[in-house]
Amino acid sequence: MPEVLVSEIEERRLIQRAYRKLLRSIKTDMDDTDRRNIRMAYEIAVDAHSKQRRKSGEPYILHPIEVARICAEEIGLGPTAIVAALLHDTVEDTLVTLPEIREKFGEKIANLVDGLTKLKSDYNRTSAQAENFKKVLSTLIYDVRVVLIKMADRLHNMRTLGAMPRHKQMRIAAETSYIYAPLAHRLGLYNLKTEFQDLCMKVMEREQYDEIAQKLKTTRTERNQYIEEFIDPLRDQLDSLGIKYRIHGRPKSISSIYNKVRKKKVPFEEIYDLFAVRIIVDVAKRQEKPICWQVYSIVTDVHTPIPERLKDWITTPKSNGYESLHTTVIGPKGRYVEVQIRSERMDEIAERGFAAHWKYKDVSPQQDTYETWLDSVREIMEDREKDAFEFVSDFKTNLFSEEVFVYTPKGDMKILPKGATALDFAFSIHTDVGYHCTAVKVNNKLVPMGYKLENGDQVTVTTSKNQRPSENWLKLVVTSRAKSKIKSAIKEEIRDLGSLGKETLTRKLKQLKLDFEANVDAIAKHFGFKNRQELFFAIYNERVNLTDLRNYSIENGKLIFNETSLRTKVIPAPRKTRKKESKPLITINGEPGDQYNYILATCCQPVQGDDIFAFVGSNTGIKIHRINCPNAEHLMSNYGYRTLKAEWSSDVASDFIVDLLISGIDDGPGVIERVTSEISSNLGLNIRSFSIEGNEGYFEGKMSLIVSNTNQMNQAINALKSLDGVSSVTRTE
């Protein structure tokens, strides 16, 4: 049990201070019933959690109180959500029951608490995480507050992750990055999304996080001076508009800066748009658009604009309700500065997303973007046969991704996820249009059905009553709507044709004087089908030879099949890939690695010194991955029960392969000589392979090295970066 850190009296004071802080954070109107419910929920939660402590040793009750405060202050939720937040762990972790909550607080709060309660631990372990994701995400269609409270819960857990073991920190961070950060983005909660991403990076890539944080700290004064230098010449012209406004600069998040460093392959010092300037005007709804464009005109008169970096989300808001005018200009000293222009209403929606959306719902004449999105959620929920893994995957693909805006021949706009195809568009118009689609024109040019749509495309669909969906169509679509409709059409066809196969089987069993119902399921199992319908369809397609049935014995009117004839899945034994060493290279769950058959994953090629975890594959044995492996987030989020703690053993000599991407100025053969000489002669490392390609003064080379650990790898990277003509060196997967 964790050590008690303070006396009981001090603990009570600590809890009461946290509760008073919660009450002060509530900005929405409350009546006497609301105040009574919040007090009663607080007292029930304090009593229920009185014996529980967090990993840090502090009283557990501080967690639900802080979750309730985040809901009130940082998301802007009201009294009902605050009560549910205070009670969110009671049914799952204490003796309090859902009927008791229903009796004391009513149906609405009981439903919120139920939605926040995880499924029982004895639920199918192989999909428990995905099932819990599905349960929470499914609540979007009847009360989005469940998801908002769940995000507040996750945010507090991420803020207080330090007391957890390292491998659990990684799993929780992976889940957060996989589901909660994109969900916060989709619901317009940009502050939460940014903090989720930063906290995940702090866990998964701590060294890079600390490096950028330190550089931001040391450049703060210089940055603030530059922002003032950028803003100062704008003030007089903005004042002349005669409106209330506020203007400020802010640094971009650590995670977004790191993404720029990786994407552009340049060092921190060469990224100029480290900050954004935001201009927020306080005007009536009808004046917002013209005033924002006037402000844009002033900004681009003072500072040179970059036209291709203009993004107009005022005329066409994002589907999560986000409205703003973004542009990038060249400020003093030739630096790029992003400028965001919006109204106070737009800013509140940008900061608080869905919660603020309802406040302005009645004053906005635009289409309700959230309702459109929730319709998409309902479509995903319609597919009852979809398992939890498919559900979560579809949810991410269709509802978290970037979007493309395309148009019908009449000019009506359709919003589809990035990567959507011409056939997806057909199904978005109407199910029948999708079913009978025979050809598609994009911008008056005939294209394949699998053509990926781009912003601004105008799409025309040609249909024929004789056309029917086929199984190949599933490869041509990405949206959940199109997939579910195609599957439904295929199933309907299977049912129709399967009825003919059923008649064939019925006749065969009648010849053998056997009862249909008593034997059909055993026959389906024998031939390796999941259900009767698949068997019937296979019989129709002549993929099953029913004459074999006469070869089996019959007992009490039932066919008796030899068990060895059933189709079985052969799982190959994991290959031993390592010779036994005097000391194991890796420990898994604290035990020597030589007790396991494991291999190093080829997708990320871990090197001794990398942060790693072990993953137990269903038929591939144990693989060791880096925690920042491209597949890590997916594996730890969906298959957390298969991830194991893994650590490198010390003082073990071994060779590892690391791949580097090198780019810079092409000055002929001298580049190759300098690079190879530095690695082979100066550092004494073996080059496994090296290829280089030059083009119009620029070169890019791929080098595979053999190193002993990350120290050698980093030494090689830094040495190459210091060479004349080399602009960037990055490790690749």
N, C-alpha and C positions, 0 to 999 in steps of 0.2 A: 504493500500500500504506500502511496506517495507520502513523503514527510509533510506534516502540518507546518505551514510556514509562519503563521501568526496565531495569536490567541483567539478564542471564540468571540470575545468582545470586539476585538479589532476586525475579525471577519464579518461580524454583523454590521459594523460601521461601513466596511468596504462594500457590502451588498447594498446597504441603504443608500450610500453615495451613488452607486451605479444606477439604482432605481430612480433617484431624484434627477440624475443626468438624463435618463430616458424621458421622464416627464417633461423636462425643459426642452427636449428636442422635438416634441410634438407640436407641429404648426397648424394642423387642420382643426376645424371646429369640432368640439365634443359636447355632448349633453351629459346629464347625470348618469344615464344608463351606461354610456361609454366609460366614464370615470370609474363607475362601480365594477364594470367587467374587467378593466385593466387591473384594478387593485385586487380583485378576486383571483384573476389569472396569476398575478405575481405571487400571492400568498400560497396558492395551490402548487405552483412551480417550486417555490422556496422549500415547502414541506416535502414535496415528492423527491427533490434532488438533494435533500439535506445530508445524506450519507455519501454522496458521490463527489469525486474530485477529478479534475482534468489531469492530463499527463504532467502538466507543469506543477501540480500540487495545489493549485488554487481551487476554491469552491466551484463546483460545476455550474451552479445557478448563474454565475457571472456570464456564462456563454449565452443562454437564452435572453438575458437582459440586454446584452450587447447586440445580439441579432435583432431584437425589437428596436433598439436605438438606430441601427443602420437602416432598417425599414422606414423609420419615421424621418430621420434627418437626411440620409444620403439618397434614398429612393423616393421619399415623399408619400409613403402610404399612410392610411388613416387608422382609426382605432380598431376596426375589425381585424386588420392584418397584424396589428401590434399584439392583440390578445392571442391570436394564433401563433405568432412568433414566440411569445412567452411560454406557450404550451407545446411547442413543436416536438420536443423530445420526450414528453411525459408518457405518452401511450407506448412508445417504442422501448423506453429504458426504465420505466417505473411501474408501480402497481396501479396507477391511474388508468381507467378504461375509457374507451370512446363513448359508450353509453352515458357514463358519468359526465363527460364534457358536453354531450348533447343535451342532457337534462339541465345543466347549470347555465350553458351559454347559447343553446339553440342549434338549429340544423346548419346554418351557414358556417359558423366557426368550427363545428364538429367536422364538416366536410373539408375545410381547409386543413385541419390537423390530420385528418385521415390521409389526405393527399401528400402530406409531409412525412408520414410514417413509412419507413422502409418495409419491404416485404419480409416475412419471417425468414430467419436464417436457414431453416430446413427446406426452403424453396430450392428448386433445381440449381445446384451449385454452379453448374457450367454456364449458366446465363443469368446469375443473380444480379450482377452489376448492370447488365443490359436491361433486365426486367425492371430494375429500380429506376434507371434512366427513363424507360418507356412509361412507367407509372407517373413519374413527375411531369414529363413532357406532354403526356396525354391530358393532363389537367388544363392545358392551355385552352382547350375548346370549351370549358365551362367556367373556369375562374383563373385568370392569369396570375392572381396574387400568390397562388401556391408556388409557382416558378420564381416569382420575385422574392418571396421569403426564403426559398431554397437557395437563391443566389446570395442573399444576405448571410445565410448560415455558412455557405461555402467561403464567402469573403472573410468572415471572422476566423474560420478554421485556417485559411491560408495565412492570415496575419499572425496567427499564434502557432505556426507549424514547428517552431524551433524545438519544442520538447519531444517531438516524435522521433522514432528511429529513422535513420537516413533512407532506408529502402521504402518505408511507408511515406515519407515526404515525397519521394519520387513518384510513387503510384498516385498519390492525391494530386500532385502537380500535373501529372499527365492527364488525369480525368478532367481537371479544371481547364487545361488548355484545349482538350478534345471537345468538351461539351459546353462548359459554363462561359468561357470567354467569347466564343462565337454566338452563344445565346444572348449574352449581354449586348453584343453588337447588334444583333437582330432586333432586340427590343429597344434599341436606341439609348442604352445606358453606357455612354462612352466612357465616363469616369470609372465605372466598374470594370468595363472591358480592359481599359488601359492598366488598371491596378492588377487585375487578374494576370495579364500578360507579363507585367513586371515581376510579380511575385513568383510566377512559374519560372521565369528566367533566373531569378535569384536562387531557386532550388536546382534547376536543371543545368544551368551554366553560370555558376557562382563567380568563377574567375573573371569571365567577360563582363558580368554585371558589375562587379566591384570596380573593375578598370574604368568602365564608362562613367559610373557614379562618381568616382574620384576626379575624373577629368571634367565632368560637369561642375563639380564643386569648385575646382581650382579656376575655372573660367567664368564663374558666376558674375563677378564684378565687371569683367570685360564685356560679357554678354548684355548685362543690364545697361551699360553705357551705350552699347551699339543700338539697343532697342530704342533708347531715348533719342539717339541721333537719327534713327529711322522715323520715329513718330513726330518729332518736333516740327518739321516743315509741313506736316499734314494739318496741324491743329487750326491755324488761321482759316484755312479753306473749309474745314469741317464746321467751325464756329459760324461761318457765314450762312450755313444751311438753316440756322435758327431752330435746331431741334436738340433734344437731350440725347447725349451719346456718351459712351465710355469706351476707352481704348487701352488695351494692355497687351504686353508680350508674355509668352510663357514658353519654357523649354519643352521640346518634344519628349515623350517617354523614353526611358532607357531601352526598352524592348524595340521600339520603332527605330531608334538610332542604330541599334545593333543590326536590325534587319537591313537598314540602308548600307551599313558597313559590309555586310555579307553579300547583298545583292549587287552593289556597285563595285565591290572588291577594292575599296579605298580605305585608308586609315581614318580614324576619328577626326584628325586635324583637317582633312580635306573635304569634310561634309559641312557645307555652309548653311543649309537650311535646318539647323539644330533647333530652331525656335519658330513659333508662328505668332503673328500679330493679329489680334481679334478686335474688330470694331463692331460694337453693339449699339444699335439705335433704338430709342424708346418712342415709337410712333404707333398710331392706330393701324389696325389690320389692313385697311384699304390703302394705306400709304406705304406699306412695307416694301413692296416690289420696286416702285419708282425711286424711293429714297435709297434703297440698297444699291441700285444701279448708279445713282448720283454719287454715292460714296465711292463706288468702283471707279467712276470717271475721275474723281479727285485723286485717288491713289495712283492711277495709271498716268495722270498728268505729271505728278511729282516724281514717281519712280518708273523706270522703264519696264513695261510688262513683257511677259513671255506668253504670247497668245495661245500656244498649244497647251498651256497649263491652266487655262480657265475652265472651271467646273461650275455649271449652273444648276444647283439643286434647289433653286427657288421656283423656277419655271416648272421643273420636273423633280419633285421631291423623291428621295430614296423611299423604298417600300417599307422602311421602318419608321417613316414619318420625318426623317431628318431633312431640314431645309437650311441652306446656307449658300453663300456665293464664295467660291474659293478661287484665288488667283495667285500666281507666283510672279514676283517682280524682282528686278535687280536693284538692291539697295546700295548704300554707301560702301565704298571699297570693293565694289563688284560682287558682293555676296548675294546669294539667292535668299529671299524671304517669302514665306507663305503668308498671305493675308486672308483672313476669314471675315466675311461681312454678313451680319444677320441682325434680326430684331430681338427684343427682349423675349417675345413669345417663342421665337425659333430657338433662342439660347436655352430657355427652360426645357423645351422638348428635347434639345440635344443633350442636356445634362441629365434629365430624369426620364427621358424616353416615354415608355408606355404609360407610366403613372401621370406624367404631365399631359400626355395626349388627351386623356379624358377631360381634363380641365378646360381644354380649348375645343372640344369636339363640336360644341354647338355653334362656335363662331367661325369655324372653317368650312367654306362651301365645297372644298375639294373632296374627292373620293376618299372614303375611310380606308387608308392604306393598311391599317391593322386588321380590319375585317377581311380584306382580300387575302392577307397572309393567313389569318385563322381559317379561312376556307380551304387553303392549301393544307393546313394541319389536319382538317377534317377528312380531306381526301386520302391522306396517308393512313388515317385511322380506319378508313372504310375497308381496307384489305385485312380481313380477319385472319387469314391464313399466314400472314407474314409473322415470322418469329421476331424476338426482341432485337437480335443482331441486325436483321434486315431493316427493322423499323428505325433504329438509331442511325444506321448507314444512310437510309433514304432521307431521314430528317436532316442530316448534315449536308447531303448532296443538294437537296432541293430548297432548303430553307435557311441555310447559313452562308451559301456561296454568294459571290458577286452576281450582278444581274446584267442582262442585256435588254434594251428597249427596242422592240420591233413593231412594225405597223401592218395593218390589214390593207387591202386595196382601197378601202374607203377612208383610210387615215386614222383608224382607231388604234390606240397604242396597246401593246401587250407586253407585260414584264415577265421574263423567263430567266431561270438561273443560267449563269455563264456556262457555256458548253452545251446548251440545249440545241436540238437539231430541228430541221424543217419538219420532220414528222412529229416532234414534240409540239410545234406550233399548231399543226393540224388538230391534234387532240385538245389543245388549249382552247380552240374555237368551239368545238363541239365533239362529243364522242363519235357521232355518226360521220362527221367530216374526217376524223382520224381513221375510223374503220374502213372507209371507202376511198382513202387517199390513193391515187394512182400516179400523180406527178406533182412536182412543186417548182414554182418559179420564184427566184429571189432577184428583185430589181430587174424583172422582165427577162431573166436568164434562167434556163432550165438547169436545175441542180439535182444531185442525188438526194434521196430522203434523209440520209445521214449527214447532210451538210450542216456544219456548225454555224449558227446564226451570229451576226455581229450587230453592234449598235447601229440603229438607223435603217436596217434592212426592211424592205417592203416585200411581203410574202403573199403569193397567190397559190391556192391549193386547187388542184383538179381532182374530181371524184368520179367514181363509177360504182353503180349498185352491185356489179359483179365482183368487185374487189373484196377480199377478206384478209384479216391480219394473219401472219404466219409467225412461227417461233423465231425466225430470223429477225423479225422486227424488234424484238427485245434488245438486240445488240445496237439498234439504231436510235434508241431513246435514252434519256437520263431522268426525266421528270417522273415523279411517283404516279401522277395522274395517268400518263401514257402507259407506264408499265402495268399498272393495275387493270386498265381497260383492255390492254392486249392480252394479259393473262386470263381475264374473264372471258374474252372472245374465244381464246384457245380452249379453255375448260368447257365452254358451251359446245364447241365443235367435238371435243373429246367425248362429252356426254352423249351427243347425238350419234356419233359413229360407234361409241362404246356400247350403245343399246343393241347394235347389230352383233357385236362381239358377245354380248351377254346372251343373246338368243342362241348363238352357236354353242356356247358352253352349256346352256340349259339342255339343248338337244343331246349333247354328248353325255351329260350326267344321266339323262333319262334312259339312254341306251344301256348305261352301266347299272341302271335301276338304283341310282343314288339320289338322295335329297339335295337340292340345290343349296339351301341355307346351311345345312350341316357341313358342307364341304368347301364352299366358295372361298372362305377366308384362309383355310389351310392351303388351298391351291395357289392363291395369291402369294402367300408367304413362301411356299416352295419354289415358285419361279422368281422370287426376289423383288416383288412389287410392294409398294407401301400400302396400297389399298385396292379395293375391288375395281375402282374406276380405271386405274392404270392397267390392271389385268385385262379388262374388257377391251380397252383400246388396243392393247398389244395383240389380242386374239384377232381383232378386226384387221390389223395390219399384217397378220400372219407371222408374227414374231414369236408365237408360242405354238408348240406342236402338241395338240391335245391327245394325239394317238398314244403318247407316252403314258397316259393315265391308266391304261389297261395293264401296265406292267407292275403296278403297285397292289399290295394286298389290301383287302377290305375287312374291317372288323366293326361289327355293330352299325353297319350302314355308313362307315366313314373310311375314306382313303387313309392309309398309313404310309407316310413318307419316311424314307431313310434319312436321318438327320444330317448325315455327311453329304447329302446331295444339295443341301441348302447353300445358297450363295453366301460366302463369308468374305469379310474384308481382311486381307492379310496385311498386318502391320509389320513392316520390316524392323528388325532389331537395330537400334542405333549403332552406327559404326564407331569402333574405337579408333580415334584419330591421333592419339598421343601415346608415346612410350612412357612407361612408368618412370617418373623422375625421383631423385632422392628427396625432393621436397615438392609438394604440389604447387603448381603455378597459381591456382585459384582456390579460394575457399568458398563453398556454397552453403548458405545458411549456417555459417560458422564451422562447417565440417570440411576436412581435406578434400580437395577436388578430385583426387585419384579414386574416390569411392564412386564417382559418377562417370558416365560416358558423356563428355561434352565436347563441343567444337566452338571455335570463334566464328561468329556470324560474318558472312561475306558481304552483307549489305552495308556494314559500317566499319569492318576491319578494326576491332579494338586493339589498342597498343597498351602495354603495361604502363600504368599511370593514369589511364582514362577512367572516369567514373563508369561503372558497369553494373548490369543486373543479369540474372540468369532467367531464361524462359524455357518452360517445358512444353515442347511441341507435341501435338497429338500423335504423330508418327515419325518425328524426326529427332527424338531425343532432346537433350538440353543444348541450347545455344546461348553463347555469351554475347550480349549486345552492349554498345555504348548507350548511356542514358540519353544522349542527344542524337541517337540513331533516327533516321527518317521514319522508321517503323515503330519506334519506342512508344510514342503517344497512343497509337492504335492498340498495341499489344497490352500495355499497362491499363488502359481504360476499359477495354472489353474483356480481357482475360487476366485480370489482376490476380485471380486465384492460382494462376500458373506461373507467376513471377516469383523468383526467389532472390534473396539477398546474395550478392556475389562481391568478393573483394580479391585484389591481387595479393598473393603472398610476397613477402619481401625477399630480397637477395636471391632472386632466381634468374639465372642467365637464359635468355631465350630470344629468338629472332621473330620480328613482326614485320609485316608489309604495310607501308603507308603510301598513299597516292597523293601527289601534289599537283596543283594547277598553277603554272607560272606564266605571267604575261608582262609585256613591256614594249620598249622601243626596239625595232628590228634594225640592227646595224651590221647584218651579215653574219659570217661564220664566227665572228668574235663572241657572239652571245653564247653559242654552244660551248665554245672553249672555256669561257668564264664560269658557266654553270657547272659543267662536268668537273673542272679543275677544283672548284670550291668544295664540291661534295666528295670527290674521290681523293684528291691530294691533300687538301687542307683539313677536312673532317675525317677522312679515312672510312667513309661509309660506302657500302656496296650499292651500285645502281642496278636495279633489277630490269628496268626498261625505261626508255626515254624517247619521246617523239616530239617534234617541234614543227610548227607551220607558221610561215611568215606571210603577211599580206599588206601591201601598201604602207609599209613603215611600222606595222604592228605585228608582234609575234605572240603565239600562245603555245606553251609546251606542257606536256603531261609526263611526269616523272614518277616512277615507282621505286621507293627506297626500302632497304632492309635496315631496321633500327632495333635497339634493345628496349627502349622505353620512350615515354613522351618527352623526357628531357632531351634526348638525342634528336627527336623529331622537331621540337621547338628550336633547338640549336641550329638545325639545318634550315628551317624556315627563316629564322632571323638572319642567318648568314646569306641566304639567297636574296632576301629583301635589300640587303646592304650593297649588292652589286650594282654597278653602273648599268643603266638601261632597264633594270627590273622594276616594275611598278607595283606588282602585287604577287603574293604567294599564298595560296589557300589550300587547306586539306580538303580532299573530296571523298565522297563515298563511292 
